[in-house]
Amino acid sequence: MTKFTKLALVALLGMAVMTATASADADKGQKIYSKKLKEVCSMNGGDFAAKHTQDEWTAIIEDGKLAGEITAICGDEASVKEKKLGHIGDFVKEFASDSGNVPSC
């Protein structure tokens, strides 16, 4: 392989790794829930995520209605910044009622 080809492969691999780290994270979502929503919602993260199944949460997230669903479950005082909704979305899918997982918050 030429130096250019090696450099191109390394750059491509680097971009792939950076893209994976920039995606949403269930652990971050759990921390955000604990910090911003737990008190407002008056329930722990497991109870909140168990309000829907994984498929139901996925549909809510894909329809762009996650912020509205948080408000519907927790009341008007519950709000999360738009950039953090992806993390909350991963959190609720990870710990949904049919997932068998239990969060620590």
Phi and psi in degrees as a GROMACS rama.xvg file:
@    title "Ramachandran Plot"
@    xaxis  label "Phi"
@    yaxis  label "Psi"
@TYPE xy
-83.5624  165.883  THR-2
-61.8996  -37.479  LYS-3
-63.2811  -43.0226  PHE-4
-63.9671  -43.095  THR-5
-62.3828  -42.8435  LYS-6
-63.1339  -41.6864  LEU-7
-64.0672  -41.2578  ALA-8
-66.0628  -41.2836  LEU-9
-63.5015  -42.4271  VAL-10
-63.7749  -42.334  ALA-11
-63.4508  -43.9725  LEU-12
-63.2348  -41.7315  LEU-13
-61.2264  -41.4052  GLY-14
-66.4157  -37.54  MET-15
-64.4123  -41.1249  ALA-16
-67.0906  -41.6311  VAL-17
-65.6664  -36.3533  MET-18
-65.4339  -40.3155  THR-19
-65.9677  -36.3992  ALA-20
-77.5207  -20.0368  THR-21
-84.0344  -7.02768  ALA-22
-77.3048  171.274  SER-23
-68.5915  162.146  ALA-24
-142.769  129.339  ASP-25
-64.5246  -35.3215  ALA-26
-65.265  -41.5386  ASP-27
-64.4793  -39.4809  LYS-28
-61.4246  -38.1675  GLY-29
-64.833  -42.1816  GLN-30
-65.1971  -40.8027  LYS-31
-64.3122  -43.7704  ILE-32
-59.5822  -47.8915  TYR-33
-59.6772  -39.6117  SER-34
-80.755  -42.0346  LYS-35
-102.331  -30.3436  LYS-36
-116.864  -23.4427  LEU-37
-56.1639  -47.942  LYS-38
-69.6475  -41.7592  GLU-39
-66.2533  -39.9604  VAL-40
-80.2482  -16.3757  CYS-41
57.8805  36.6263  SER-42
-155.126  156.746  MET-43
-78.0181  171.116  ASN-44
-63.3164  -34.5025  GLY-45
-63.7152  -43.3051  GLY-46
-65.471  -40.1188  ASP-47
-64.1671  -50.0311  PHE-48
-65.4796  -29.6928  ALA-49
-76.6258  0.960684  ALA-50
-65.7721  -22.0149  LYS-51
-141.135  163.429  HIS-52
-82.1593  171.741  THR-53
-60.054  -42.0963  GLN-54
-65.0674  -39.7772  ASP-55
-65.5239  -43.9117  GLU-56
-62.787  -41.4518  TRP-57
-60.0451  -44.1262  THR-58
-63.3733  -41.7165  ALA-59
-62.292  -44.3079  ILE-60
-67.1199  -44.6693  ILE-61
-65.1347  -30.8766  GLU-62
-80.7174  -4.7264  ASP-63
73.8596  27.3057  GLY-64
-109.767  16.7697  LYS-65
-64.0226  -44.3844  LEU-66
-60.837  -41.1333  ALA-67
-65.5635  -36.7762  GLY-68
-69.3997  -37.7483  GLU-69
-61.3185  -43.3943  ILE-70
-65.0926  -39.8864  THR-71
-64.762  -37.8621  ALA-72
-79.1983  -41.1944  ILE-73
-106.109  -13.0383  CYS-74
103.509  174.099  GLY-75
-67.7197  -21.9464  ASP-76
-74.3299  -18.9415  GLU-77
-81.4131  121.12  ALA-78
-148.961  145.944  SER-79
-132.513  140.023  VAL-80
-61.4114  147.37  LYS-81
-53.8924  -40.5457  GLU-82
-70.2149  -16.1656  LYS-83
-97.1893  -6.77588  LYS-84
-64.6689  -31.7441  LEU-85
-62.0178  -39.938  GLY-86
-67.7054  -43.2617  HIS-87
-61.8285  -40.8914  ILE-88
-59.8774  -45.4964  GLY-89
-63.6985  -38.0308  ASP-90
-62.0312  -49.5168  PHE-91
-68.8434  -33.065  VAL-92
-68.6355  -39.7159  LYS-93
-63.8606  -34.7755  GLU-94
-117.17  27.5066  PHE-95
-63.7704  168.745  ALA-96
-60.5336  -29.5232  SER-97
-100.964  12.0883  ASP-98
-84.7966  -29.1941  SER-99
81.2085  0.60942  GLY-100
-96.4482  147.722  ASN-101
-126.039  121.676  VAL-102
-75.3335  164.908  PRO-103
-93.8633  6.22795  SER-104
